[in-house]
Amino acid sequence: EMIVSGNYFQVQIDFQPFWEKPPLFIWMQVISMKIFGITAFAARLPNAIIGIFTLCMLYVEGARMRGKQFGRLVAAFFYATVLPFLYFKSGIIDPSFNFFIFLGLMQIIRFEAGNLGESGIKGSPWIAGFWIGIATLTKGPVALLVTLLIYLTYKLIWDRKQFPWLAMFKFTVVFLGVILTWFGSIVLLTEDGLETIRKFIVYQTELFSQPVAGHGQPFFYHPLVFTLGCFPMAAFVYRAMGLRFENGREALLKRFMLVWFWVIMILFSIVRTKIVHYSSLLYYPGAFLAAMYFWELLEGKKRLHWDNYFLYGLGVLIFGVGVAGVNFLAVHPEWIAPLIQDEFGKAALQVNVGWSGWEFVPAGLFMVAMLLNFYFLWQNKYRLWLLIQVIAMPLYINGINALVAPRIADYSQNSAIQFFEEKAGEDAYIMVDGYKSYAHYFYGKIKPFPHPEIPYADKNAWLARGKVDKRVYLVTRIDKATEEFENVWFEKFRRLETRGGFVFYVREPDFAPKSLLDN
């Protein structure tokens, strides 16, 4: 929408000011789309590039703290773990946001290492302020919140002797300088800048105080997501928390990563809004902690325990047997249809999905590789285990993405997306009702609303019941398409078809646009 409108200063949704997010990541996507076109590939490319930088910096920071072998271990665990690998294949903000926080926090660790006599860290407070400022421009002030919570908790537990007020001042000066480049400019240069900032602050507060957009989950949600989703990293993380180091720098790294892990885990378990990627900042300390324990295994100082085998075996069951089971049931939807009470779910299962039989290959090969790796763990062949893990995991995830995910999407949302793409080239209005979606904005190539005289809050009511000048297409879920929906709220619409759990309607224009009448 920035590209279409030419307004690169404000984030927009449906060409209206969107106060929930700052613009930095959107600018990254704009640059990508300017080069590669407005496609899903271009939307995801910035995170793929950030993923490469992430692995490089994990190696650099790990090597700086404990040597090159440790740096390789940190990068390997991050790369060969399910959720982090999937994470950088998405088009969401968080991978870039977390990377900038990681860079800032590692500068803080360098500063603290300076108290141990390490050289070359005088500029760390300035650099940390810069990266946390960049993170704030990416997603918001939660970057500063988590940074301060992690650092202050670390100081409170392990280093109460002296608080670095001068370093904090340097951090603050640079941080404010970075964030004011946009927050200050939007107040000074736009008419509704103050209102945008006010709504932004209110929204950020609501994320912590109440479940937003239906994302309320139980307290144990994030521990469960990390433990089950971060396979195989999670199998080693919890044992690493009991490690003790005599070396000051190693002790600093372990303590800081431990604080980082539990501050994020507890903070986002308390927060009322819980979404799977909110705890994704755990992936970084998780990689460091897992690498620490694995290092001890390689050195023969530690051995594996029942919980390591249990968590590793559980991951094999979930991502091997579990995924294969989902594939099998998807091929035979008639087996699970009687168990589904939801009308939308039943209709979605009726979609004719072309399963070729090759979809079982990734999960099947994954199970073979992981069972072999389980044997190598049992035999203490740790280097061979890690090599197979680093090779097998990317092949497995890319295989699932290529063969399985598109067919699952056929059941869940592709019917609606295909409809939006079909109507994208038509000069018409597109709306959804009865469910929340942003898909029609992107795949339907929505244009700016051409009637400024109609308040935006009344737009959908006008499309439903006003005198419209173009066709209006309406999409809803089948369980929302009630008699009242069709005969009262949207009585001017005619049903076109039902497909994949969605119902599609059209409303003909009441009159031609003025430009057509003039012709």
N, C-alpha and C positions, 0 to 999 in steps of 0.2 A: 504493500500500500504506500510505502515511502516512495518507491519508484514510480508508481502510477500517478500519485498526487504531486510529486516533486517536493513534498514537505519532508525533509530529512531531519528536521529538528525535533519532532515529536513522534513518539510511538503511537500508532493508530490501530484500532480494530473497527472494521466497517467504516473507515475514514472518519472516525470520531476519536478525540484524544483518549489515550489509554494510560491511566495513571499507575497501573500495577507494576510496571517494569521501566527502568531506565533504558537508554537506547543503544548501548555499546555493542551488545551481541547482535542486535538487529542491523546495525551498521556493517558488521562483519558479514552478515548474510546478504546485505545489499551489494557489497563489493563482489561477493561470489556470484550473485545473480547477474550483475553487470557483465561479468566475464562469461558465464556458462548458461545464461538465460534463467527465466523464472521457472525453476523446476524443483522437485523434491531433492534431487541430487545436489543442487546448488545450496539448498537450505541446510543440508546435512554436512556439506563439505567443511565448513569452519571447524566443526567438532572433530572431524577426522584429522585435520591438520593439528588441532590442539592435542589430540591423542598422541600424535608422533612427538610433539614437544614434551608432553607429559612423561613418556617413557624415557626420553633423553634426560630430562631434568631429574627424574627419579634416580637414574644411574649416576648423574653428576653429584647430586646431594648425598646419595648413599656412599659413593666412593670418597667424597670429601670427609665424611664422618668416620668410616671404618675400612676404607680401601676399595679397590676395583671389584674384587670378588663379591663383596657385600652389595655394592651398587648394582651388579648384575643380578643378584638374588632379588633385590627390591623390585627392579624393573620386570623380572621374570614373573614374580608372583602377581603383580598388577596385571600384566599382559595375559597370563594364563588363568585368570579368574573370570567366572561367567559374567557377573553384573558389570564390572568395569569394562570388559571387552564390548558388551552390548551397548553400554552407556555412550561410547564415543561414535556409535553408528547412528545415533539419534539426531534430531534437529532441535532439541530442547536447550535451554540456557545453561543448565547446571554443570555440564562438563567444563565449559570455559570458566564459569564462575568459580568453581572449586579449584581449578588450576591456578587462578590468580591468588586465591586465598592460600593455597599451598606454597606459592612462591613467597608470599609475605611472611608466612609462619616460619619458613626455613631461614629467612633473614633474621627473624627473632632468635631462632636457635643459634645462628652464627654469632649474634650479639652476646647471647648468654655464654657461648663457648669462649668468647673473649675474656671472660672472667677467669677462665682456666689457663690463660696465657697464649691462646691462639692469636695469630696476627692477621691483619688484613680484613678486619670487620668493623672499622670505624664508621663506614658509611651505611651499615646495616639498618639503623633506625630510619634513615631517609628512604632507603630502597623499600623497606617494609611498608612505610606509609604510602609510597607510590603504588605498590601492588594491591594493597587493601583498598586504596582509592579506586583503582581500576576495577576491582571486584565489585565495589559499591556501584559504580557506573554500569556494571553488567547486570546486576539483579537487585541491589538495594542494600540498606543499612545492616542487614543480617550479617554481612561480611565483617563489619566492624564489631558487631555484637559477639560473634563467635570467637573472633581474634582476641578481644579483651577478656572474655570469659576463660579461654584456654590459658592465656598468659598469666592473668591474675590468679587463677587456680594453681598454676604451677608455682608461682612465687609464694603463694600462701602456704602451700604444703612443704616445699623444699628450700625456699630461699627467702626468708623473711627479714634478713639482716639489713638489706639496703634496697630501697626502691629507686630505679633509674629515672628520676624526674627529668633530667636533661634529655635523655634518649626519648622519653615519652613526648617531650615538647617537640623534638625534631620530627618524630613520627606524625604528630598532630598537624604541624605546619604543612608538611607535604601532602598529607591526607586531605586536608581542607582545600589546599590549592588544586588538587586533582578533581575533587567532586564538584567544586564551584565552577569549573569550566562548563558544566552542563546545568547543574541545579541553579546556579546563580544566573546564568544566561537565560534560562527559560522564564525566570521571574522578571528579568529586566526587558526581555525582547518580545514576550508574548502577552496578549491581553489577559488570558486566563491562567497565567503562569502560577500565581499564588494559589489559585483554586486547585490546579493540578498537583502542586506540592502538598497541599492540605489533604486531598483525597489519597495521595500516595502514602502519606504517613498514617492515615486512618486505616487503609487497607493492610499495611504492614503490621499494625497493632492487632487487627482482627485475626490475622493468621495465627497469632500466638494465643489469643484469648478465646476464640471460638472456632468450631469447624467450619471452614469456608468451602463452598461449592460441593458440599456433600462428601468431603474427604475426612470424616471422623472415623477413627480406628481405635482399637484397644491399646492400652499402655504398652503391651509387649509386642506391638506391631513391628517396630524397627529392629529390636533384637532378633525377632524371627526372620525378618527379611535378610539381615546381614548373615545370620548363621546358616540359613538354607540357601540363600542366593549367591553368597560369595564363596562358592566352591572352586578350588580347594583351599583358598586362603584361610577360611574360618577354622579349618581343622588344626591349624598351628597357632592361631592368634592367642587363644585363651591360655595355653600353656606358657606362651612367651611373657605373659604378665607377671609370672612368678620368678623370672630371671633376675639375677643379681650381678652387677658389674662393679669391679674395683676401679677400672679406668674412668677418669672424670668425664671425658667426652662420651664414652659409651653409656655411662650412667645417665648423663644429661639427655641423650637421644632417647633412651628407653623411657625415662620418666616423662619427658615431654610428649612422646607418642602415646603413652598410657593416659595422660591427662587429656590430650586431644581426643582420643577414642571415647573416653567415658563422658566428657563434657558434651560431645555431639550426641552420643547415644541417649544420655539423660535429658538433654535439652529438647530434642525432637520427640522424645517419648512423652514429655510433659506438654508440649505444644498441642493444642486441640486439633489443628489441621495436620493430618498425616498422609503423605503421599510417598510412594516408594523412593523417589529420588531425593527426598529431603535428607535422608541419612547417607547420601552418597559421599559426603565428606569423610565418612569412615574408611573409605577405600584406601586413602593415603596412609594413615597410621596403621591400618590393617596390613598393608604391604610391608611396612617397616618391621612391625612386630613379628609377622610370619617369617620374614627373612632372618630376623635375629634368632628365632628358635631353630630354623633350618640350618643356620650357621653352626649352632651348637651341636646339631645332629652330625653335620659333616666333620666337625672336630672331635666327635666321639665323647663330648662332655655331657650330652643328654641322650635319652632314648625315648622312643614313642610309647604312649600309654593307651589305655583302652579308649579314652575319649577321642584321641587322634584317629584311631581306626574307626570308631563309631561315626564321627562326623564325616570322615572321608567316604565311608561306605554309604552313609545316608545321602550324600551328594551324588554318588553313582546311581543309587536307586531313583532319585528325583529326576536327574537329567538324562539317565539312560532308560530305565524301565518306565518311569513316569511319562517321559516324552514319547516313547514308543507306544505306550498305552493310549495316550491322547491321539496319536496318529491312527491307531487301530480303531478306536471308537469313532473318529471322524470319518473313516472309510465306511463304517457301518452305523450311520446315525439312527437307523431304525431300532437299534438295540437300546439306545439311551433316551429316545423320544418319549416313551411312556413315563420316564422318571422326571421329565421336565414339565413343570406346572405353568411356567411363564409363557404367555402367548407369543411374545416376540421371539423367544428362544426356539419354540416349536417351529415357527415360520422360517427362521433363519436356517434350521437344519434341512429344510426342503430345497435349499439351493443346490443346483446340480454342479458339484465341484469335480473337476477332472483329476482324480487321483491316478497317478501313473504306476505306483508301486515302488518307485525309487525313493519315496519320502521316508521309508524306514531305514535307509542306508546310513544317514548320519548318526542316529541313535544306536543302531546296531553296531557300527564300527566303534562308536564311542564306548559302549559297554565292554567290547572286547579289549580295547586299549586300556580302559580304567581297571578292569579286572587283572590285566597283566601288570599294571602299575601297582595295584594293591599287593600283588606278590612281591614286587620289587621293594615296596615299603617294608614288608614283613622280613625281607632278606637284607635290609639295611643298605640297599643299592640306591642311595639317595640321588646321586648325580644322574644316573640313568632314569630314575623316576621323574626328575625335573625336566630332563630333555624330552621325554615322551609327552609330559604334560604340556610343555610349551608348543610342541608340534600338534598334538591332538586337539587341544581346546579351540584354537582358531579355525581349524578345519571343521570341527563339529558345529560351532556357532555359525560360520558362514554357510555350511550345508543346510542347517535349519532355516536360516534366513532366505536362502535361495529356493528350497524345495517345500518347506512346511509352512512358514509364516504367510506367504501369499495365499495359500489355500485356506488357512484359518481366517484370514482377512475376508475371503469370499463369503464366509458364514457371517462375520461380524459387521462389516461396514462397506464392503466393496459395491454392494448394490446401490447404496446412496451415492457413493463417490462416482460411480459410472454415470449415474443420472446427472450429477452436477457437471461432469465433463461433457456430456452430450449437449447440455444447454448453455455451456460457457460461451459459445460463439453467437448465441442469439441475443438480440437486444430485448432483454426481458428482466423482470425482477425475480429473485429467488429468495425464498424464506424457509425456515424450519420452525416447527412448533411441536411441543410435547416432549422434547428432549434437547439437551444442550450440545451444541456442536460448533466448531469453527471451520469444519471441512468445506462448507459451501462458499466461504469467503475466498479460499485458495483455489479449490478445484473448479468452482463455478465462475471464477474471475469476476467477482462482484465489482461493479463500478461505483463511484460516488453517487449518493442519492441526489437526483437532479431537482429536488423541490425544497429549497431552503425555507420556503414559507411554511412548511409543515414541520413542527417540532419533532426532533428525532425520537422522543419518547412516544410519539403518536404514529410513528412510521408503520409498524406492523398492523395497527388498527386501521390505518388508511389503506394499506395493501389488502386487508381482508374485506373492508366494507366501504371504502371511499370510492370516488370516481377515478379509476386508474387509466393511464394513457398507454400502457404496455401490458403484455401478458404477465401474469404472476404465477410462478410455479411454487408449490407448497409441498414440503416433505415432512412426514411424521412417522412415528413407529406404529405398527399395527395394533398394539395394545392401547394406543391413545386415540385411534380412529373410531370413536364411539358415535352413536347416533346424535348425541348432543354436539359433538365436535363438527360433524358434517352438516347438520340441519340448523344449527343455531349460530355457532361461532364462525363457521366458514361456509355458509349456505350459498355463496356466490361461486364456489369452486366446484369443478367437475372431476370426479375420480378418473385418473388415467390408467393406472395399473397398480398391482401389488407385487412386490419383488423382494425376496430376501428379508422379510420382516418389516419392510418399509412400505408405506403407501404414498403414492405420488398423485398430486392434483394440479389442475390448471384453472386459471381464471382468465377469461378473455377481456380485453380492454373495453372500457365504456366509450372511449373516443380515441381518435388517432392523435399522436403528438402534434403540437402546433407546427413543427417544421414540416410534417407530412401534409397537413392541411394547406399550408402555403404552397406546396408543390402542385 
